[in-house]
């Protein structure tokens, strides 16, 4: 039976001088109307290149489609030039595309209305008035209020979630038969992610539109996908129905991905990262591309691979198949269940009534005409050897808390005591020697590492700044030890940041944070930009370092499954306030605040059976602006239990006998 979109034996290479990189190496797949199909795999596996090649959106040169076939409704697309009239009609007309980063995909000098109408007029051949009406209808469909007014606004006037909604509207503008969504929720928090994906899938089902979703989030795959293609090193190594692959993953790589993902419903089972890194696209192995990372590789794996039928619609390229089911690595149970210790006594960080206020300036004289409250009285403490997780939606103030504690922003009031010493009133000269006791791991290791210095110099810099070494020999020994401590070969210290992978750069950032032998490390979204397997490596590294060095962490993240796995206690923030704080297990088992419950409900669990059985309620709306902060409870306008009292009075954080706190009139 012919399928609506059929890709067969697609090969794509990139040429750079004498170097050839084989990005896609014989990929075949199909999609039918109304289906939701997911492509998963690590960065560099060829997921995006496969879809861009089908739409002929790759730059030629350096890219080249070596061979293959792409048929849409029986029509061969590779017969057309990328800039031909036929391909322009197909792109946006029959196949819509939602790119990973909406801010770079939207034209900053054109209004949203012009960008929407441009696509509608081009593909639907209609008048300007008709296009405008269609644009208003599309914005209303994707949940943007007051669409008539917002058509005249520019991309920078929208939040990240709203910009992604606009990208969905543009992709849907001419009612295409297929939509390709390339990591559409990577930079979004869990509630916005749930809103966007529920919107996208509901529109696709309503219009009988096929949806191709590219992601590395296996929870999203379990929640939405009907069929899955697992890609590795430019190949599809396993494919089948979602329920079959999650229930019975055959390829060791697929099973490795599932074992590397922390789950909300687990019992702190230790994560099992996939050792090693994918092969370079310029150096393909003769047989199985996963052989150099697979503990079960045999001589058979050196032979050319091919997908084999395991069961109905379930294919796998492992030479061991169907025996691969029994040979694939199992969860590491040698240490049993990963239990956290809770015997903490000594407090190393005490934050009390922390406020951050920014002045509002106006006029040529830059007069102060008001103030904006960013943090509205944050209080918590952290004990030696403990990890406190800090979670909440984007814009709730998590990073501002970190910067306020580190004295990196002005307008900070309240009390911050480190090792019993008040640090907030200190001048910079007085505080500088104490900075070595509290360090930070940043979200993006690439932008936080100086590209002009070697990584050895970057890691060793705190040793020199704080005069922690006596001579060059001691300096070299300490730097080498730091590299070994984070799992990097000390021989790499003369390289610069761009010569490392994302996971390696994050290890360099961790080594730099450890250099001054700190008591406290603030981890600001340290794994949000990393692949599943690399995330597991970094989580395990942080846990091992904490045990070995008795480190204390403030762990900031929006991935609640990761926070549950690594944290002893969790604080939930909303609009500059802590609304709930509790022991990690207690919070996830018995959350009290409606906002905490909504956050947990939005997190997908990588198991289709569990996902189908869940009673999910998507939290609607967005975090209010700090400029128009509500008088009462900050969560009032999004809470299903809100009363008139919530509107006019702000609930205080109340503590119970177990040391848990909640700011809600329900309790």
C-alpha positions as CSV (number, residue, x, y, z in Angstrom):
1,X,0.0,0.0,0.0
2,X,1.3,3.4,-0.9
3,X,1.8,5.9,1.9
4,X,1.3,9.6,1.7
5,X,5.0,10.4,2.4
6,X,7.6,7.8,1.7
7,X,11.3,8.2,2.1
8,X,13.5,5.4,0.8
9,X,17.3,4.7,1.1
10,X,18.1,8.4,1.7
11,X,21.8,9.3,1.8
12,X,23.1,12.8,2.7
13,X,26.7,13.9,3.0
14,X,28.5,17.2,3.9
15,X,31.7,18.2,2.1
16,X,34.3,20.4,3.7
17,X,37.5,20.5,1.7
18,X,38.8,16.9,1.5
19,X,36.5,15.8,4.4
20,X,33.2,14.0,3.9
21,X,30.7,13.6,6.7
22,X,28.0,11.0,6.2
23,X,25.1,12.6,8.0
24,X,22.3,10.3,6.8
25,X,23.2,6.8,5.7
26,X,20.3,4.9,4.1
27,X,17.2,6.1,6.0
28,X,13.8,4.9,5.0
29,X,10.4,5.8,6.7
30,X,6.8,6.6,5.9
31,X,4.0,8.7,7.2
32,X,0.3,8.6,6.6
33,X,-2.4,11.3,7.2
34,X,-3.4,11.8,10.8
35,X,-0.4,9.9,12.2
36,X,1.9,11.2,14.9
37,X,5.4,9.8,14.3
38,X,8.4,10.6,16.4
39,X,12.2,10.5,15.6
40,X,14.4,10.1,18.6
41,X,18.1,9.9,19.2
42,X,21.2,11.8,20.4
43,X,22.3,15.1,18.8
44,X,24.1,14.4,15.5
45,X,22.1,11.2,14.8
46,X,20.6,12.7,11.7
47,X,17.1,13.4,12.8
48,X,16.8,17.0,11.6
49,X,19.0,16.5,8.5
50,X,16.7,13.7,7.3
51,X,13.6,16.0,7.4
52,X,15.4,19.0,6.0
53,X,16.7,16.9,3.1
54,X,13.2,15.7,2.3
55,X,12.1,19.4,2.0
56,X,15.4,20.3,0.2
57,X,16.2,22.9,2.8
58,X,19.8,21.9,3.2
59,X,22.5,24.3,1.9
60,X,24.0,22.8,-1.3
61,X,27.0,22.9,-1.1
62,X,28.3,21.8,1.5
63,X,25.4,19.3,1.7
64,X,24.6,16.8,-1.0
65,X,21.8,14.3,-1.4
66,X,23.8,11.4,-2.7
67,X,20.9,9.1,-3.5
68,X,17.4,8.1,-2.3
69,X,13.8,8.8,-3.0
70,X,11.3,11.2,-1.4
71,X,7.7,10.6,-2.6
72,X,4.8,12.8,-1.5
73,X,1.4,11.5,-2.7
74,X,3.2,9.4,-5.3
75,X,5.2,12.4,-6.6
76,X,9.0,12.3,-6.5
77,X,10.3,15.5,-4.8
78,X,14.0,15.0,-5.5
79,X,13.4,15.5,-9.2
80,X,12.8,19.2,-8.5
81,X,15.4,21.9,-7.8
82,X,15.3,23.3,-4.2
83,X,14.4,26.8,-5.5
84,X,11.9,25.6,-8.1
85,X,8.2,26.7,-8.1
86,X,7.1,23.1,-7.4
87,X,9.2,22.8,-4.2
88,X,8.1,26.3,-3.0
89,X,4.5,25.2,-3.4
90,X,5.2,22.0,-1.4
91,X,7.1,23.8,1.4
92,X,4.5,25.5,3.5
93,X,1.7,24.4,1.1
94,X,1.6,20.6,1.6
95,X,4.3,20.3,4.3
96,X,4.6,22.8,7.2
97,X,7.7,23.1,9.3
98,X,8.1,24.3,12.9
99,X,11.7,25.0,13.7
100,X,13.5,24.5,17.1
101,X,14.1,28.2,17.9
102,X,11.2,30.5,17.0
103,X,13.0,33.7,17.7
104,X,15.6,32.9,15.0
105,X,12.9,31.6,12.6
106,X,10.6,34.7,12.8
107,X,11.6,37.9,11.0
108,X,12.3,40.5,13.7
109,X,11.5,43.5,11.4
110,X,8.1,42.2,10.3
111,X,4.9,42.1,12.3
112,X,3.4,38.8,13.1
113,X,0.4,39.6,10.8
114,X,2.6,40.2,7.8
115,X,4.5,36.9,8.3
116,X,1.3,35.0,8.7
117,X,-0.4,36.7,5.7
118,X,2.6,36.2,3.5
119,X,2.3,32.4,3.7
120,X,-1.4,32.4,3.3
121,X,-1.4,34.7,0.2
122,X,1.5,32.7,-1.4
123,X,-0.1,29.2,-0.9
124,X,-3.8,29.9,-0.9
125,X,-3.8,32.6,-3.7
126,X,-6.3,34.7,-1.8
127,X,-6.9,38.5,-1.2
128,X,-5.3,40.5,1.6
129,X,-8.6,40.8,3.4
130,X,-9.2,37.0,3.3
131,X,-5.6,36.4,4.5
132,X,-6.0,38.8,7.4
133,X,-9.2,37.0,8.5
134,X,-7.5,33.7,8.2
135,X,-4.6,35.0,10.3
136,X,-6.9,36.2,13.0
137,X,-8.6,32.8,13.0
138,X,-5.3,31.0,13.2
139,X,-4.0,33.1,16.2
140,X,-7.3,32.4,18.0
141,X,-6.9,28.6,17.3
142,X,-3.4,28.5,18.8
143,X,-4.6,30.3,22.0
144,X,-3.4,33.9,21.5
145,X,-5.9,36.4,23.0
146,X,-6.9,39.6,21.3
147,X,-5.6,38.4,17.8
148,X,-6.7,41.6,16.0
149,X,-4.4,43.7,18.1
150,X,-1.5,41.3,18.3
151,X,-1.3,40.9,14.5
152,X,0.4,44.3,14.6
153,X,3.0,43.3,17.1
154,X,6.6,42.1,16.5
155,X,8.2,38.8,17.6
156,X,10.1,40.4,20.5
157,X,6.8,41.4,22.1
158,X,5.8,37.8,22.7
159,X,7.0,35.2,25.3
160,X,8.8,32.1,24.2
161,X,5.7,30.0,24.4
162,X,3.7,32.6,22.5
163,X,6.3,32.7,19.7
164,X,6.1,28.9,19.4
165,X,2.4,29.2,19.0
166,X,2.9,31.7,16.2
167,X,5.2,29.3,14.5
168,X,2.5,26.6,14.7
169,X,0.0,29.1,13.2
170,X,2.4,29.8,10.3
171,X,2.9,26.1,9.8
172,X,-0.8,25.5,9.7
173,X,-1.6,28.6,7.6
174,X,-2.3,26.8,4.3
175,X,-3.8,23.6,5.9
176,X,-0.8,21.3,5.0
177,X,-1.2,17.5,5.0
178,X,2.1,17.1,7.1
179,X,3.7,19.2,9.8
180,X,7.3,18.6,10.8
181,X,8.1,19.9,14.3
182,X,11.9,20.0,15.0
183,X,12.4,20.0,18.8
184,X,9.5,22.5,19.2
185,X,9.7,22.6,23.1
186,X,13.4,22.3,23.9
187,X,13.7,25.7,25.6
188,X,10.3,25.7,27.2
189,X,9.3,24.8,30.7
190,X,7.0,21.8,31.4
191,X,3.7,23.6,31.5
192,X,4.3,25.6,28.3
193,X,5.6,22.4,26.7
194,X,2.4,20.5,27.6
195,X,0.3,23.4,26.3
196,X,2.2,23.6,23.0
197,X,2.2,19.8,22.3
198,X,-1.4,19.3,23.3
199,X,-2.4,22.2,21.0
200,X,-0.3,20.8,18.1
201,X,-1.5,17.2,18.4
202,X,-5.2,18.3,18.8
203,X,-5.0,20.5,15.7
204,X,-3.3,17.7,13.8
205,X,-6.0,15.2,14.7
206,X,-8.8,17.6,14.0
207,X,-7.5,18.3,10.5
208,X,-6.3,14.8,9.8
209,X,-2.8,16.2,9.5
210,X,0.3,14.0,9.9
211,X,2.7,15.2,12.6
212,X,6.4,14.3,12.5
213,X,7.9,15.2,15.8
214,X,11.7,15.3,16.3
215,X,12.7,15.2,20.0
216,X,15.1,13.6,22.5
217,X,12.5,13.7,25.3
218,X,11.3,10.2,25.7
219,X,8.4,11.3,27.9
220,X,7.0,13.4,25.1
221,X,7.4,10.3,22.8
222,X,5.5,8.1,25.2
223,X,2.7,10.6,25.6
224,X,2.1,11.5,22.0
225,X,3.7,9.1,19.5
226,X,1.9,6.4,17.6
227,X,5.1,5.2,15.8
228,X,8.8,5.7,16.6
229,X,12.0,5.8,14.6
230,X,15.1,5.5,16.7
231,X,18.1,7.0,14.9
232,X,21.8,6.6,15.6
233,X,24.8,7.8,13.6
234,X,22.7,8.5,10.5
235,X,20.8,5.2,10.6
236,X,17.3,4.1,11.7
237,X,18.3,1.3,14.1
238,X,14.9,0.5,15.5
239,X,11.3,1.4,14.5
240,X,7.8,0.3,15.4
241,X,4.6,1.2,17.3
242,X,5.2,3.3,20.4
243,X,3.8,0.7,22.9
244,X,6.0,-2.1,21.4
245,X,9.2,-0.2,21.6
246,X,8.7,1.0,25.1
247,X,7.5,-2.4,26.3
248,X,10.1,-4.4,24.4
249,X,13.1,-2.4,23.2
250,X,15.3,-4.7,21.2
251,X,18.4,-2.7,20.2
252,X,20.9,-2.1,23.1
253,X,21.0,1.6,22.2
254,X,17.2,2.0,22.5
255,X,17.2,0.2,25.9
256,X,20.2,2.4,26.9
257,X,18.2,5.6,26.2
258,X,15.3,4.4,28.3
259,X,17.7,3.5,31.2
260,X,19.3,6.9,31.1
261,X,16.0,8.8,31.7
262,X,15.0,9.7,35.3
263,X,11.3,9.1,35.9
264,X,8.7,10.7,38.2
265,X,7.3,7.3,39.1
266,X,10.7,5.6,39.9
267,X,12.1,4.9,43.4
268,X,15.5,6.5,42.9
269,X,16.8,3.6,40.8
270,X,20.3,4.6,39.7
271,X,20.6,5.9,36.1
272,X,22.7,3.9,33.7
273,X,24.4,6.2,31.1
274,X,25.5,5.0,27.7
275,X,29.3,4.9,27.8
276,X,31.3,6.6,25.1
277,X,30.3,8.9,22.3
278,X,28.8,8.4,18.8
279,X,31.3,7.9,16.0
280,X,32.4,10.9,14.0
281,X,30.3,11.4,10.8
282,X,33.5,11.4,8.9
283,X,34.6,8.0,10.2
284,X,31.9,5.5,9.8
285,X,32.4,2.0,11.2
286,X,32.2,-0.9,8.7
287,X,29.3,-2.6,10.5
288,X,27.1,-1.6,13.4
289,X,27.8,2.1,14.3
290,X,26.9,1.4,18.0
291,X,29.5,-1.5,18.3
292,X,32.2,0.7,19.9
293,X,29.7,1.6,22.8
294,X,27.9,-1.7,23.1
295,X,29.0,-4.1,25.8
296,X,27.5,-7.0,23.9
297,X,29.3,-6.4,20.5
298,X,30.6,-9.5,18.8
299,X,32.4,-10.2,15.5
300,X,29.0,-10.4,13.8
301,X,28.5,-6.7,14.5
302,X,31.4,-5.9,12.1
303,X,29.1,-7.0,9.2
304,X,26.8,-4.6,7.3
305,X,23.5,-4.0,9.1
306,X,19.9,-4.1,8.0
307,X,16.5,-3.8,9.6
308,X,15.0,-7.1,10.6
309,X,11.4,-7.8,11.5
310,X,11.0,-8.7,15.2
311,X,7.2,-8.7,15.4
312,X,4.4,-7.0,13.6
313,X,5.6,-3.5,12.5
314,X,8.6,-3.8,14.9
315,X,12.0,-3.7,13.1
316,X,15.6,-3.6,14.5
317,X,19.0,-3.5,12.9
318,X,20.9,-5.4,15.7
319,X,22.8,-8.5,14.4
320,X,21.7,-10.2,17.7
321,X,18.0,-9.7,17.0
322,X,15.7,-11.3,18.1
323,X,18.2,-12.6,20.7
324,X,19.0,-8.9,21.4
325,X,16.0,-8.8,23.7
326,X,17.9,-11.0,26.2
327,X,21.4,-9.5,25.6
328,X,20.5,-5.9,25.9
329,X,21.8,-4.3,29.2
330,X,19.5,-4.2,32.1
331,X,19.1,-1.6,34.9
332,X,22.1,-1.4,37.1
333,X,20.8,-3.0,40.4
334,X,24.2,-3.8,41.9
335,X,23.8,-0.9,44.3
336,X,20.1,-1.7,44.8
337,X,17.7,1.2,45.1
338,X,19.4,4.6,45.2
339,X,18.5,5.9,48.6
340,X,19.4,9.4,49.7
341,X,20.7,10.1,53.2
342,X,18.8,12.7,55.2
343,X,20.8,13.1,58.3
344,X,21.8,16.7,57.9
345,X,22.6,19.0,60.8
346,X,25.1,21.9,59.9
347,X,23.5,24.7,57.9
348,X,25.9,26.2,55.3
349,X,23.4,28.6,53.6
350,X,20.6,30.4,55.2
351,X,18.4,32.7,53.0
352,X,15.8,34.9,54.8
353,X,13.3,37.3,53.2
354,X,15.5,37.8,50.1
355,X,14.1,40.5,47.9
356,X,15.3,41.9,44.5
357,X,13.8,45.2,43.4
358,X,14.6,46.9,40.1
359,X,13.9,50.7,39.7
360,X,11.6,51.8,36.9
361,X,13.2,54.6,35.0
362,X,11.5,57.2,32.7
363,X,12.2,60.3,30.7
364,X,15.4,62.0,29.4
365,X,16.6,62.5,32.9
366,X,16.2,58.8,33.6
367,X,14.1,59.5,36.7
368,X,13.0,56.7,39.0
369,X,9.2,56.6,38.8
370,X,8.5,53.3,40.4
371,X,9.9,49.8,41.3
372,X,9.5,46.3,40.0
373,X,9.6,43.5,42.6
374,X,11.4,40.5,41.1
375,X,11.8,38.4,44.2
376,X,9.2,39.0,46.9
377,X,10.7,37.6,50.2
378,X,12.4,34.2,49.5
379,X,13.4,32.1,52.6
380,X,15.1,28.7,52.7
381,X,18.2,27.0,54.1
382,X,20.5,24.3,52.9
383,X,22.5,21.8,55.1
384,X,26.0,20.5,54.4
385,X,25.9,17.7,51.9
386,X,22.3,18.4,50.9
387,X,20.8,19.1,47.5
388,X,17.9,21.6,47.4
389,X,16.1,21.6,44.1
390,X,14.5,24.8,42.9
391,X,11.8,24.5,40.3
392,X,9.2,26.6,38.5
393,X,8.3,28.0,35.1
394,X,10.5,30.3,33.2
395,X,10.4,33.8,34.6
396,X,9.5,32.8,38.1
397,X,12.9,34.0,39.5
398,X,15.0,30.9,39.9
399,X,18.1,32.3,38.3
400,X,17.6,35.6,40.1
401,X,17.7,33.8,43.4
402,X,21.1,32.4,42.4
403,X,22.4,35.7,41.3
404,X,21.1,37.4,44.4
405,X,22.9,34.9,46.7
406,X,26.1,35.4,44.7
407,X,25.8,39.2,44.9
408,X,25.8,39.5,41.1
409,X,22.8,41.8,40.9
410,X,22.0,45.1,42.7
411,X,18.7,45.9,44.4
412,X,19.0,42.9,46.7
413,X,17.6,43.1,50.3
414,X,17.2,40.6,53.1
415,X,19.6,38.2,54.7
416,X,22.0,35.6,53.2
417,X,24.2,33.8,55.7
418,X,27.0,31.5,54.5
419,X,28.6,29.3,57.1
420,X,26.9,31.5,59.7
421,X,28.3,34.8,58.3
422,X,26.1,37.5,56.9
423,X,27.3,38.3,53.4
424,X,24.7,40.5,51.8
425,X,25.8,43.8,53.3
426,X,29.5,43.1,52.4
427,X,31.3,45.3,49.9
428,X,32.8,43.6,46.9
429,X,36.4,43.9,48.3
430,X,35.3,42.3,51.5
431,X,33.2,39.5,49.9
432,X,35.8,38.6,47.1
433,X,37.9,36.2,49.3
434,X,34.7,34.4,50.3
435,X,33.6,33.8,46.7
436,X,35.6,30.7,46.6
437,X,33.2,29.1,49.1
438,X,30.2,29.4,46.7
439,X,30.6,28.6,43.0
440,X,28.2,28.3,40.0
441,X,27.8,25.9,37.1
442,X,26.1,27.7,34.3
443,X,23.3,26.6,32.0
444,X,25.3,27.0,28.7
445,X,28.9,25.8,29.2
446,X,29.9,27.2,25.7
447,X,28.9,30.8,26.4
448,X,30.4,30.7,29.9
449,X,33.9,29.4,28.8
450,X,36.3,31.9,27.3
451,X,36.9,30.7,23.7
452,X,40.4,32.3,23.6
453,X,41.8,30.3,26.6
454,X,42.6,26.6,26.9
455,X,40.3,24.6,29.1
456,X,43.3,24.0,31.4
457,X,43.7,27.7,31.9
458,X,39.9,28.1,32.5
459,X,39.9,25.3,35.1
460,X,43.0,26.6,36.8
461,X,42.0,30.3,36.9
462,X,40.3,30.1,40.3
463,X,43.4,28.6,41.8
464,X,45.4,31.7,40.8
465,X,42.7,34.2,41.6
466,X,42.3,32.9,45.2
467,X,46.1,32.1,45.6
468,X,45.4,28.5,46.3
469,X,48.7,27.1,44.9
470,X,52.3,27.9,45.8
471,X,54.1,27.1,42.5
472,X,53.7,25.9,38.9
473,X,54.1,22.2,39.8
474,X,51.3,22.4,42.4
475,X,49.2,24.2,39.9
476,X,49.6,21.6,37.3
477,X,48.9,18.8,39.8
478,X,45.7,20.4,41.0
479,X,44.5,21.0,37.4
480,X,45.2,17.4,36.4
481,X,43.4,16.2,39.5
482,X,40.4,18.3,38.7
483,X,40.2,16.9,35.1
484,X,40.5,13.4,36.4
485,X,37.8,14.1,39.1
486,X,35.2,15.0,36.4
487,X,36.1,12.1,34.1
488,X,38.3,14.0,31.6
489,X,41.7,13.0,30.4
490,X,44.3,15.6,31.7
491,X,46.0,15.5,28.3
492,X,43.1,17.4,26.9
493,X,43.8,20.5,29.0
494,X,45.6,22.3,26.1
495,X,42.5,22.3,23.9
496,X,40.0,25.1,23.6
497,X,36.3,24.9,24.4
498,X,35.0,24.5,20.8
499,X,37.0,21.3,20.5
500,X,34.8,19.5,23.0
501,X,31.3,18.0,22.9
502,X,28.5,19.6,25.0
503,X,28.8,17.0,27.7
504,X,32.6,17.5,27.9
505,X,32.2,21.3,28.1
506,X,29.8,20.8,31.0
507,X,32.4,18.7,32.7
508,X,34.9,21.5,32.2
509,X,32.4,23.9,33.8
510,X,32.0,21.5,36.8
511,X,35.8,21.2,37.2
512,X,36.2,25.0,37.2
513,X,33.5,25.2,39.9
514,X,35.3,22.6,42.0
515,X,38.7,24.3,41.6
516,X,38.4,26.6,44.6
517,X,37.2,23.7,46.8
518,X,33.8,25.4,47.5
519,X,31.3,24.5,50.2
520,X,28.3,25.3,48.0
521,X,27.7,24.9,44.3
522,X,24.8,26.5,42.5
523,X,23.8,24.5,39.5
524,X,21.8,26.7,37.1
525,X,20.0,24.4,34.6
526,X,23.3,22.5,34.1
527,X,21.8,19.7,31.9
528,X,18.9,21.4,30.0
529,X,20.8,21.6,26.7
530,X,22.3,18.0,26.9
531,X,21.2,14.7,25.3
532,X,19.5,12.1,27.5
533,X,22.6,9.9,27.8
534,X,24.9,12.9,28.5
535,X,22.4,14.1,31.1
536,X,22.6,10.8,33.0
537,X,26.4,11.0,33.0
538,X,26.4,14.6,34.4
539,X,23.7,13.7,37.1
540,X,25.8,10.6,38.2
541,X,29.0,12.7,38.2
542,X,27.3,15.4,40.4
543,X,26.0,12.7,42.8
544,X,29.4,11.0,43.0
545,X,31.2,14.3,43.7
546,X,28.7,15.2,46.4
547,X,29.4,11.9,48.2
548,X,33.2,12.2,47.7
549,X,33.6,15.9,48.6
550,X,30.6,16.5,50.9
551,X,29.3,19.2,48.5
552,X,26.2,21.2,49.0
553,X,24.0,21.9,45.9
554,X,21.3,24.4,45.0
555,X,20.0,22.7,41.9
556,X,17.9,24.9,39.6
557,X,16.0,23.2,36.8
558,X,12.6,22.9,35.0
559,X,12.9,19.2,34.5
560,X,11.0,17.9,37.6
561,X,12.0,14.3,37.0
562,X,15.7,15.2,37.2
563,X,15.1,17.4,40.2
564,X,13.3,14.5,42.0
565,X,16.2,12.2,41.2
566,X,19.0,14.4,42.5
567,X,17.4,16.5,45.3
568,X,16.8,15.8,49.0
569,X,14.3,18.6,49.3
570,X,12.5,20.7,46.6
571,X,11.3,24.3,46.7
572,X,8.7,25.4,44.1
573,X,8.7,29.0,42.9
574,X,6.0,31.1,41.3
575,X,6.3,34.8,40.4
576,X,9.2,35.5,42.8
577,X,7.7,33.5,45.7
578,X,8.2,30.1,47.2
579,X,4.8,28.5,47.2
580,X,5.8,25.0,48.5
581,X,8.9,23.4,50.0
582,X,9.1,19.8,51.1
583,X,11.1,16.6,51.2
584,X,11.6,15.3,47.7
585,X,9.7,12.1,48.1
586,X,6.9,13.8,50.1
587,X,6.5,16.6,47.5
588,X,6.1,14.2,44.6
589,X,3.9,11.8,46.5
590,X,1.7,14.3,48.2
591,X,2.0,17.8,46.6
592,X,-0.3,20.3,48.3
593,X,-0.2,23.6,46.3
594,X,-2.3,23.6,43.1
595,X,0.6,25.0,41.2
596,X,2.9,22.1,42.3
597,X,0.3,19.6,41.3
598,X,-0.1,21.3,37.9
599,X,3.7,21.1,37.3
600,X,3.9,17.4,38.2
601,X,0.9,16.7,36.0
602,X,2.5,18.3,33.0
603,X,5.7,16.1,33.2
604,X,5.4,13.2,30.8
605,X,6.5,9.7,32.0
606,X,8.4,7.6,29.4
607,X,5.8,4.8,29.4
608,X,2.8,4.9,27.0
609,X,0.7,2.6,29.2
610,X,1.2,4.9,32.3
611,X,0.6,8.0,30.1
612,X,-2.7,6.7,28.8
613,X,-3.9,5.9,32.3
614,X,-3.1,9.4,33.7
615,X,-5.8,11.9,34.3
616,X,-4.0,15.0,32.9
617,X,-5.1,18.6,33.4
618,X,-3.1,21.1,31.4
619,X,-2.3,24.3,33.3
620,X,-3.6,27.2,31.1
621,X,-2.3,30.7,30.8
622,X,1.2,32.1,31.6
623,X,3.0,33.5,34.6
624,X,1.8,37.1,35.1
625,X,4.1,40.0,34.5
626,X,6.1,41.2,37.5
627,X,5.1,44.7,36.5
628,X,1.5,43.9,37.1
629,X,2.0,41.7,40.1
630,X,-1.4,40.5,41.7
631,X,-2.3,41.9,45.1
632,X,-3.2,38.6,46.6
633,X,-2.0,35.1,45.7
634,X,0.3,35.2,42.6
635,X,-1.3,32.0,41.3
636,X,-4.9,33.4,41.7
637,X,-5.8,33.9,38.0
638,X,-4.7,30.3,37.0
639,X,-6.0,28.4,40.0
640,X,-9.2,26.3,39.8
641,X,-9.7,26.7,43.6
642,X,-9.3,30.4,43.8
643,X,-11.7,32.5,45.9
644,X,-12.2,36.2,46.6
645,X,-9.9,35.8,49.6
646,X,-7.1,34.6,47.2
647,X,-7.6,37.6,45.0
648,X,-7.2,40.1,47.8
649,X,-4.8,38.5,50.3
650,X,-1.4,36.9,49.8
651,X,-1.0,33.5,51.7
652,X,2.1,33.2,53.8
653,X,4.3,30.1,53.8
654,X,3.0,27.9,56.6
655,X,5.1,25.0,58.0
656,X,3.9,21.6,59.3
657,X,5.4,19.2,61.8
658,X,7.4,17.5,59.1
659,X,9.3,20.6,58.1
660,X,7.2,21.1,54.9
661,X,5.8,24.5,53.9
662,X,3.0,25.6,51.6
663,X,1.6,29.0,50.8
664,X,-2.1,28.3,50.1
665,X,-5.3,29.1,51.9
666,X,-6.5,25.5,51.2
667,X,-4.0,24.3,53.9
